[in-house]
Amino acid sequence: MSKSFGQLMIIGIEGKSLTADEKKFIVNNNISGVILMGRNCESPKQISELCHDIQSLRFKMPDKAPLFIGIDMEGGRVQRLKSPFTIWPPAKKLGDLDNATVSFLLSQKMGQELKSVGINLDFAPCVDIFSNPQNTVIGDRSLGEDPELVGKHASALVRGFIKSEVIPCVKHFPGHGNTLIDSHEDLPKENSDLKRLEEFEMIPFKRAFKARVDMCMTSHILFPQVDPKYPATLSEIFVKKLLKENNRFKGLVITDDLDMKALTKNYSPEEIPVLALKAGCDLLLYCNEPLSPPRALEAILNATIQGSLDENYLEKLSQKVIAYKKEKIPNPDPLSFEEAIQIIGCQEHQSLAQAIKEGKVPEGITS
């Protein structure tokens, strides 16, 4: 098996520490990184030790590149890190307050807490526009109903994360704000045509790209008027043409979790990773099912043997990912725990979170 195909994959792990089998799998397959879920997070000390163990695996890997250690931290109900980490309000509160400086500060402070324990990638901000009041999947995860407002705060949030040395990832391209079906459970279908997507849903993404966001997550949504065959994650029209060519996005495109039922109900586990790479995705995300990453690696290898995926292209893509990590993760290891605990849930962060929850602009901040 080509060792570098694992650089195209971020995977979940089972518990609060790495097992011997997980360490072996990550090293032997040159896996790009790990996503931490709620089951992996107990306390600041435990998370810091886990990130240290994950990151130390790089010294056993061929390129010695840092590993991505990602998490879903948006604030509100999508918040994997619990107290004593600062509990941040949902994005809707930022949109309601409509102060770009406050949005910048929230992501900067949130990023400082993540970075202190060794997390270097946040699958946030969610820049979907809340255009359908019945959409409970997104709801208060959205900054608001107006594309320009969402774009303004998306840009501020991106800049705050970058300032804290945490990689932001905007999601869910080209926009999940109008859907009623949860793609965790089934495949949503949207009637929007390309004109509507470009003039409405994609505006916050374009603003985020201008703010130099380096990662974008695709959505598992079928837009029959744009691509009648494939949902966005598996669609060359969406990834290669719209995202990379039309919007000139030069960063990394990552899939949403490839084990979500929107895909698994409609495609085999062997088809999904191959179609995602063919569509132009750079990174494959597998959050929960331990059998999926090895199966995906085998499917990718078979696709190169059969000629449906180009091995040279995948090698170049792997090198792009490695170069990106070396540039964007200059300090991969967690801070000392003594330093980290001074940052986590500190008074300044708590006061900012409380002011936003109450709909107030903290003292001394202008727009």
C-alpha positions as CSV (number, residue, x, y, z in Angstrom):
1,M,0.0,0.0,0.0
2,S,1.3,3.4,-0.9
3,K,2.2,5.1,2.4
4,S,1.1,8.5,1.4
5,F,-2.6,7.9,0.7
6,G,-3.1,8.1,4.5
7,Q,-2.2,11.8,4.2
8,L,-5.5,12.3,2.5
9,M,-7.5,11.2,5.6
10,I,-8.5,12.5,9.1
11,I,-9.9,9.8,11.3
12,G,-11.7,9.4,14.7
13,I,-10.4,7.4,17.6
14,E,-12.3,5.4,20.1
15,G,-11.5,6.6,23.5
16,K,-9.8,9.1,25.8
17,S,-6.3,7.8,25.0
18,L,-4.7,6.2,21.9
19,T,-4.7,2.4,21.8
20,A,-1.7,0.5,20.6
21,D,-3.6,-0.5,17.5
22,E,-4.6,3.1,16.7
23,K,-0.9,4.2,17.0
24,K,0.2,1.5,14.7
25,F,-2.5,2.2,12.2
26,I,-1.7,6.0,12.1
27,V,2.0,5.4,11.8
28,N,1.9,2.5,9.3
29,N,-0.5,4.3,7.0
30,N,0.9,7.8,7.4
31,I,-2.5,9.2,8.5
32,S,-2.9,12.9,8.2
33,G,-4.6,13.6,11.4
34,V,-7.3,12.9,14.0
35,I,-10.7,14.4,14.8
36,L,-11.6,14.6,18.5
37,M,-15.3,13.9,19.3
38,G,-17.1,14.2,22.6
39,R,-16.1,10.6,23.6
40,N,-12.4,11.6,23.4
41,C,-12.7,14.7,25.7
42,E,-12.9,14.5,29.5
43,S,-10.6,17.2,31.0
44,P,-8.0,19.7,30.0
45,K,-5.2,17.5,31.3
46,Q,-6.4,14.4,29.6
47,I,-7.0,16.3,26.3
48,S,-3.5,17.8,26.5
49,E,-1.9,14.4,27.1
50,L,-3.9,12.8,24.3
51,C,-2.9,15.6,21.8
52,H,0.7,15.2,22.9
53,D,0.6,11.4,22.3
54,I,-1.1,11.9,18.8
55,Q,1.4,14.6,17.9
56,S,4.5,12.6,19.0
57,L,3.6,10.0,16.3
58,R,4.9,12.4,13.7
59,F,8.5,11.5,14.6
60,K,7.9,7.9,13.5
61,M,6.4,9.0,10.2
62,P,8.3,9.5,6.9
63,D,7.9,13.3,6.5
64,K,7.8,14.2,10.3
65,A,5.0,16.6,9.4
66,P,2.6,17.6,12.3
67,L,-0.7,15.8,12.4
68,F,-4.0,17.7,12.1
69,I,-5.8,17.5,15.5
70,G,-9.3,18.8,14.7
71,I,-12.5,19.3,16.7
72,D,-16.0,20.7,16.2
73,M,-16.1,23.8,18.4
74,E,-18.6,26.4,17.1
75,G,-20.2,27.5,20.4
76,G,-23.8,26.8,21.5
77,R,-24.8,23.2,21.0
78,V,-21.8,22.2,18.9
79,Q,-19.2,22.4,21.6
80,R,-17.0,19.3,22.3
81,L,-15.0,20.9,25.1
82,K,-17.0,21.4,28.3
83,S,-16.3,23.3,31.5
84,P,-13.6,24.4,32.7
85,F,-13.1,25.4,29.0
86,T,-15.1,28.6,28.3
87,I,-18.7,27.8,27.2
88,W,-19.2,30.0,24.2
89,P,-22.6,31.1,22.9
90,P,-24.0,30.0,19.6
91,A,-23.1,31.9,16.4
92,K,-26.6,33.4,16.2
93,K,-25.7,35.6,19.2
94,L,-22.8,37.1,17.2
95,G,-25.1,37.8,14.2
96,D,-27.7,39.4,16.5
97,L,-25.0,41.6,18.1
98,D,-23.5,42.4,14.7
99,N,-20.1,43.6,15.9
100,A,-17.2,42.2,13.8
101,T,-14.7,43.0,16.5
102,V,-16.6,40.8,19.0
103,S,-16.8,38.0,16.4
104,F,-13.0,38.2,15.8
105,L,-12.3,38.2,19.6
106,L,-14.6,35.2,20.2
107,S,-12.7,33.0,17.7
108,Q,-9.3,34.3,18.7
109,K,-10.0,33.5,22.4
110,M,-11.6,30.1,21.6
111,G,-8.6,29.4,19.4
112,Q,-6.2,30.2,22.2
113,E,-7.9,27.6,24.5
114,L,-7.8,25.0,21.7
115,K,-4.2,25.6,20.9
116,S,-3.1,25.5,24.5
117,V,-4.1,21.8,24.7
118,G,-2.7,21.0,21.2
119,I,-5.8,21.2,19.0
120,N,-4.8,23.0,15.7
121,L,-7.9,22.7,13.5
122,D,-11.4,23.8,14.2
123,F,-14.3,22.7,11.9
124,A,-15.8,26.2,12.3
125,P,-17.2,28.6,11.5
126,C,-20.4,27.3,10.2
127,V,-21.3,29.9,7.5
128,D,-24.6,28.5,6.4
129,I,-27.3,31.1,6.0
130,F,-30.4,30.5,8.1
131,S,-32.8,30.9,5.2
132,N,-35.4,28.3,6.2
133,P,-37.0,28.8,9.7
134,Q,-37.9,25.1,9.8
135,N,-34.2,24.1,9.5
136,T,-33.4,22.6,12.9
137,V,-30.2,21.0,11.7
138,I,-28.5,24.4,11.4
139,G,-30.8,26.7,13.5
140,D,-28.8,28.9,15.9
141,R,-25.5,27.5,14.5
142,S,-26.0,30.0,11.7
143,L,-24.9,33.6,12.1
144,G,-28.1,34.8,10.6
145,E,-30.5,35.1,7.6
146,D,-28.7,37.8,5.6
147,P,-25.8,36.7,3.3
148,E,-23.9,39.9,3.8
149,L,-24.2,39.8,7.6
150,V,-23.1,36.1,7.6
151,G,-20.2,36.9,5.3
152,K,-19.0,39.8,7.4
153,H,-18.9,37.7,10.6
154,A,-17.6,34.6,8.8
155,S,-14.6,36.8,7.7
156,A,-14.1,38.1,11.3
157,L,-14.2,34.6,12.8
158,V,-11.8,33.2,10.2
159,R,-9.3,36.0,11.0
160,G,-9.6,35.4,14.8
161,F,-8.8,31.7,14.4
162,I,-5.8,32.4,12.2
163,K,-4.5,35.0,14.7
164,S,-4.6,32.2,17.4
165,E,-2.7,29.8,15.2
166,V,-5.7,27.5,14.8
167,I,-6.8,26.5,11.3
168,P,-10.4,27.5,10.6
169,C,-12.6,25.4,8.3
170,V,-15.7,27.0,6.8
171,K,-18.7,24.7,6.2
172,H,-20.9,23.3,4.6
173,F,-20.2,24.3,1.0
174,P,-22.2,25.4,-1.0
175,G,-24.6,26.0,2.0
176,H,-26.8,23.9,4.3
177,G,-29.0,26.7,5.6
178,N,-32.2,25.8,3.6
179,T,-32.3,22.0,4.2
180,L,-35.0,20.2,6.3
181,I,-33.4,16.7,6.2
182,D,-30.4,16.0,8.4
183,S,-27.6,14.6,6.2
184,H,-26.6,12.4,9.2
185,E,-29.8,10.5,8.5
186,D,-30.6,10.8,4.8
187,L,-29.7,12.7,1.6
188,P,-31.1,16.2,1.5
189,K,-32.2,17.4,-1.9
190,E,-32.3,21.2,-2.7
191,N,-34.0,22.9,-5.6
192,S,-31.7,25.9,-5.8
193,D,-30.2,26.6,-9.2
194,L,-26.6,27.8,-9.7
195,K,-27.7,31.5,-9.9
196,R,-29.4,31.3,-6.5
197,L,-26.4,29.5,-5.0
198,E,-23.9,32.1,-6.3
199,E,-26.0,35.1,-5.4
200,F,-27.1,33.9,-1.9
201,E,-25.6,30.7,-0.3
202,M,-22.1,31.1,-1.6
203,I,-21.6,34.8,-0.5
204,P,-20.3,34.0,3.0
205,F,-17.9,31.4,1.5
206,K,-16.5,34.0,-0.9
207,R,-16.0,36.5,2.0
208,A,-14.3,33.8,4.0
209,F,-12.0,32.9,1.1
210,K,-11.0,36.6,0.9
211,A,-10.2,36.5,4.6
212,R,-7.7,33.7,3.7
213,V,-9.5,30.7,5.2
214,D,-7.4,27.7,4.3
215,M,-9.9,24.9,4.6
216,C,-13.5,24.4,3.3
217,M,-15.9,21.5,4.2
218,T,-18.3,20.2,1.6
219,S,-22.0,19.2,2.3
220,H,-23.7,16.0,1.5
221,I,-26.6,17.7,-0.3
222,L,-27.9,16.9,-3.8
223,F,-28.7,20.0,-6.0
224,P,-30.4,18.3,-9.0
225,Q,-30.4,21.6,-11.0
226,V,-26.6,21.9,-10.7
227,D,-25.6,18.2,-10.6
228,P,-28.4,15.7,-11.0
229,K,-26.2,12.8,-10.2
230,Y,-23.9,13.5,-7.2
231,P,-24.3,15.3,-3.9
232,A,-21.8,18.2,-3.5
233,T,-19.1,16.1,-1.7
234,L,-18.9,13.7,-4.6
235,S,-19.5,16.2,-7.4
236,E,-16.8,17.4,-9.7
237,I,-19.1,20.3,-10.7
238,F,-19.2,21.5,-7.1
239,V,-15.7,20.8,-5.9
240,K,-13.5,21.1,-9.0
241,K,-15.5,23.6,-11.0
242,L,-17.4,25.9,-8.6
243,L,-15.1,25.8,-5.6
244,K,-11.6,25.4,-7.1
245,E,-12.0,27.0,-10.5
246,N,-14.8,29.6,-10.3
247,N,-14.0,30.7,-6.7
248,R,-10.2,30.1,-7.1
249,F,-10.1,28.4,-3.7
250,K,-6.5,27.2,-3.3
251,G,-6.8,25.8,0.2
252,L,-7.7,22.2,1.3
253,V,-11.2,20.9,0.6
254,I,-12.3,18.4,3.2
255,T,-15.4,16.2,3.1
256,D,-18.0,16.2,5.9
257,D,-18.0,12.8,7.7
258,L,-18.1,10.1,4.9
259,D,-20.0,7.7,7.2
260,M,-23.1,9.9,7.3
261,K,-26.3,8.2,6.0
262,A,-26.7,10.8,3.2
263,L,-23.9,8.9,1.5
264,T,-23.9,5.4,3.0
265,K,-27.6,4.9,2.1
266,N,-26.8,5.6,-1.6
267,Y,-23.2,4.5,-2.2
268,S,-21.0,1.6,-1.1
269,P,-18.2,2.2,1.4
270,E,-15.7,1.4,-1.4
271,E,-17.3,4.0,-3.8
272,I,-17.5,6.9,-1.4
273,P,-13.8,7.7,-0.9
274,V,-12.9,7.2,-4.6
275,L,-15.8,9.4,-5.8
276,A,-14.8,12.1,-3.2
277,L,-11.2,12.2,-4.4
278,K,-12.3,12.1,-8.1
279,A,-14.6,15.1,-7.4
280,G,-11.5,17.1,-6.2
281,C,-11.7,16.7,-2.4
282,D,-8.2,16.8,-0.8
283,L,-9.0,15.3,2.6
284,L,-11.5,12.5,3.6
285,L,-13.1,12.7,7.0
286,Y,-14.1,9.6,9.0
287,C,-15.3,10.4,12.5
288,N,-16.9,7.4,14.1
289,E,-16.6,4.0,12.4
290,P,-13.2,2.3,13.0
291,L,-13.5,-0.1,10.1
292,S,-14.0,2.7,7.5
293,P,-10.5,4.2,7.2
294,P,-8.7,0.8,6.4
295,R,-11.5,-0.1,4.0
296,A,-11.2,3.4,2.3
297,L,-7.4,3.0,2.0
298,E,-7.9,-0.4,0.3
299,A,-10.6,1.1,-2.0
300,I,-8.3,4.0,-3.0
301,L,-5.4,1.5,-3.7
302,N,-7.7,-0.7,-5.8
303,A,-8.9,2.4,-7.7
304,T,-5.3,3.3,-8.6
305,I,-4.5,-0.3,-9.7
306,Q,-7.7,-0.3,-11.9
307,G,-6.8,3.2,-13.3
308,S,-9.9,5.0,-12.0
309,L,-7.7,7.2,-9.7
310,D,-4.3,8.5,-10.8
311,E,-1.6,7.5,-8.4
312,N,0.7,10.4,-9.4
313,Y,-2.1,12.8,-8.7
314,L,-2.7,11.3,-5.3
315,E,1.1,11.5,-4.5
316,K,1.1,15.2,-5.5
317,L,-2.0,15.8,-3.4
318,S,-0.3,14.1,-0.4
319,Q,2.7,16.3,-0.8
320,K,0.4,19.4,-0.9
321,V,-1.2,18.3,2.4
322,I,2.2,17.7,4.0
323,A,3.5,21.1,2.9
324,Y,0.4,22.8,4.1
325,K,0.7,21.2,7.6
326,K,4.3,22.2,7.9
327,E,3.5,25.8,7.0
328,K,0.2,26.2,9.0
329,I,1.1,24.2,12.1
330,P,4.4,25.8,13.2
331,N,4.0,24.9,16.9
332,P,2.2,21.5,17.0
333,D,2.7,20.5,20.6
334,P,0.5,21.5,23.5
335,L,1.7,24.2,25.9
336,S,2.9,23.1,29.3
337,F,-0.2,22.3,31.4
338,E,0.7,25.1,33.8
339,E,0.6,27.6,30.9
340,A,-2.6,26.0,29.4
341,I,-4.6,26.2,32.6
342,Q,-3.9,29.9,32.8
343,I,-5.7,30.3,29.4
344,I,-8.5,27.8,29.7
345,G,-11.7,29.4,31.0
346,C,-9.8,32.5,32.2
347,Q,-11.8,35.5,33.5
348,E,-11.3,37.5,30.3
349,H,-12.8,34.7,28.1
350,Q,-15.7,34.1,30.6
351,S,-16.5,37.8,30.6
352,L,-16.5,38.0,26.8
353,A,-18.7,34.9,26.5
354,Q,-21.2,36.3,29.1
355,A,-21.4,39.7,27.4
356,I,-22.2,38.0,24.1
357,K,-24.8,35.7,25.7
358,E,-26.5,38.8,27.2
359,G,-26.4,40.6,23.8
360,K,-23.9,43.3,25.0
361,V,-20.8,44.6,23.4
362,P,-18.0,44.4,26.0
363,E,-16.7,47.7,27.3
364,G,-13.9,49.3,25.3
365,I,-14.8,47.5,22.0
366,T,-15.8,49.5,19.0
367,S,-17.3,47.9,15.8
